[in-house]
Amino acid sequence: MFVCAILLAAGCTRPAADPALRAGDVVRPEIAFAPKEPWPAGAEVTLGMLMQVDRAGGETRHLRDEEVNPDQAVMRGRVTFLTGDSPLGDPLEVPFVRDC
């Protein structure tokens, strides 16, 4: 009787939470701009980064803010401004900050 109670209790427990990243996952940065149109001089532009996770079974998802420890995730972007097809000065390297 005691063994049956243990088996029934084990069958009712919740599985461990699905980890944000697993071995074999491929993580790719996905840059988003708003607005997407060419920017006029002096325009304010929003630049964001999503982290896309591709899993072996074909599942694709994005990491959520709460799944990433801010101390472990240090991301930087390199921005080059162009005039036509020519660079306008040297590229700028800027850190991404967590704003939420």
PyMOL commands that set and color helices and strands:
alter all, ss='L'
color gray80, all
select helices_A, chain A and resi 2-12+65-67
alter helices_A, ss='H'
color red, helices_A
select strands_A, chain A and resi 26-34+46-54+60-62+76-79+82-83+86-87+92-95
alter strands_A, ss='S'
color yellow, strands_A
deselect
rebuild
show_as cartoon
